[in-house]
């Protein structure tokens, strides 16, 4: 089962923005291939978006989050004292959602 599929509602839309490997164009292209190829056969849909962040777009995204129209998939949560482990996990490319660091 696709990792992104587990985090979605049955008719959800997975929107990937950017890459988990900054500066790696091959990583940017490799990551979305599986969901892009399988999207026509699933009830969930997939989209890839490249963007330059600006205030207006971030305000719009914040309004979608606040209204509940968009949610973020959280892969793991770490305490502040575990920040090194969280970064190691991210660098290895295992994250299938956001990795959150909380205050102790």
Secondary structure, 3 states (H helix, E strand, C coil): CCHHHHCCCCCCEEEEECCCCCCCHHHHHHHCHHHHHHHHHCCCEEEEECCCCCHHHHHHHHHHHHHCCCCCCEEEEEEHHHHHHHHHHHHCCCCCCEEEEECC
